[in-house]
């Protein structure tokens, strides 16, 4: 069984060697690697890269996904498609293009890898130093990408993890700063939340 995690800096989590998908970083993929390999003989790979938008995934989809032939693929994307449009950068991805490109990724994966199991992670934000300056726009635009992700999961009959709901529930017990460093990047506890939610969805 081969597990592949795809996404941005949240998935990357300090991945040191982008030419080696077995270089796991220190985030939720590393936590899941420990759990998955402890219970079964399997392979776990991380191809998340900091700063990635959905269009960047498309550019490397064959090399970093299809050619690796995963049995279980997890995609966690969306926050940079919003963030890269803010603060004068003007390099984000519109909701329409986000949906179109995401649909291509899913279609190509299912076409090239019949029987693949795909898990989509709905992106999230909390209050923090990265999100507060433009909170209303940030939260609203992330919510749009999350809804698109949920809709695509239903359309393609895929697993879906609503991480905004997970982090919202966690903040009933402890404040946002316990779970994220800046409103986007998880703390160690936040990465554990993501790993637990993934395991619940996958059933492992």
N, C-alpha and C positions, 0 to 999 in steps of 0.2 A: 504494500500500500504506500503510495507516494502523496504527501500533502504539500501543497504550494500556497504560500501567502504572498499576495500582490497588493501594493498600495504605495503610500507616501511615507513621510517621516515617522508617523505613528507606528507603522509596520517596520520601517527601516530600523528605528531605535538604536542607532549607532552601528549599523551594519558596516564593518570595516572594509570588506573586500567585495566590490560589486561584480567581480568576475567569478565569484564563488558563491553559488546559491546556498551552500551549506554554512556560510558565515552568517550566524543567526541574529546578531545584535543582542540587545538586553531587554527587549520588550515582550509583549504578549506571545509572539511566535516562539521565543526561547522558553517561556513558561509552558507552552503547549508541547514543544518538543520534548521537554522533560516528562510530561504526563503521558504523551502518546508512545514514546519509545520505551517507557517503563512498562507499559501494559501490552505491547505488541512489537513484533519485528516490522518496522516501517521506516520510511525515509521522510524527513521533514526539511523543506527548503523555504528560504525567505528571499524574495526578489523585490521587496519594497525599497524605494529610493526617495530620499528626502526631496521635497518640492514637486513631486509628481502630480500632474493633472490627468484627467481621463485621456486627453489627446496624447500625452506622453506615454501612457500605457499602450495606446494603439501603435505608436512608433516602434515599440520594442516587443510587441505581443508575440510574434513568431519566435524570436530568440529566447525571451524570458518566460514564456508560458507554453506555447504549443509544442516547441521542440523538447521541452522538459517532460511532457506527457504525464501530468499529474492525474491521480485518481480522484483527489479531492482538491478543488481550487477555491480559495477564499479571496475575495476582492473587497478592499476597504479604501474607497476613493471619494473625493468630493470637496473636502475643505479647502484645498488649494485652488480649485476651480473658482471659489469665491474669494479667498484671501488675496490671490494674485491680481485681482481687479481693484483692490482697495489700497489706500495709502499712496495713490498716484502711480501705481505700477501698470495698471491698465492692460494686464495680460491674463485675465481670467477667462473662463469658458462659460458662455451663456447657457441657460437651462436647456434651450432647444438643441444646441450642439452637444451638450453633456449627454442628453438622452440618446441622440442619434449615434454618437460614438460608442457609448456604453452598450447599446444594442448590437452594434457590430462586433464588439469584443465577445459578447455572449454567444452570438450566432456562430462566429468563427471557432470558438472553443467547442461548442457542441457539434459542429460539423467535423472538425479535425479529430475530436476525441469522443467518439460515441460511448455513452455510458458514464461520462464524467459527472461527478457530483459537484455542484457549485453552491457556495455560500456567499451571499452578499451582506456586507456590513453597512448599515445606515450611519452616515457620519453624524457627528455631534459637536456641540460647543457648550462650554460653561462660561460664567463670568471670569475674567482674568485680564492680565495686562495686554494680551494680544487682541482680545475681543472687545473690551469695554469702550475703547475710543469710538468705535462705530457699531455699537452693539445691535441696534435695531436692524441695520442693513445686514450685518454679519449673520445674526440669528435667523432673520427672515430668508436670506438667500440659501443658507445651509439647509433650512427646513424644506425649501423647494427641491434641492438636490436629493435630500433624504426621501422625499415623497416619490421622486422619480425612481430612485433605487428600489423602493418598496414595490412600486408599480411594475418594474421590470422583473422583480423576483416572482410576482404573481403571474406575469405574462409567460415567463419561461419555466414556471413551476420549480423555483429554486428555494433553498433555505434563505431566511432573512433574519438578521439580528438588528433590532431597534436599539442602538446604543444610546440614543438620546434618552429614551425611557430608562435604560439601565443607570445612566449617570444622574438623571433627575431623581430616581428612587434613592440612590446612594447619598445624595445631598440632603435627604430628610434626616440623616443620622450625623453626617459630618459635612463641613462646608466645602465649596468648590475647590479651594486651595489644597484640600487633602487629596483630591482625585486628579487634578491637573496642575501643571506647573504655571501655565499662562492662559488657560481657557481652551487650549487645543491639545497640547502634548501631555499625555498622562504621566502621573507620578508612578512609582512602583505599585502602589495600591490601585491606581487607575488601570494599569496594564493587567493586574490580576482580575479586576472587574470584567475587562474585555475577554480575557481567557475563559473565565467562568461562563460568561454569556455564550461564547462560541461553543463550549462543550455542551451546554444545555441544548443548543440548537442542533448540534451534530449527533448528540446522544452517546457521547463517550465519557 
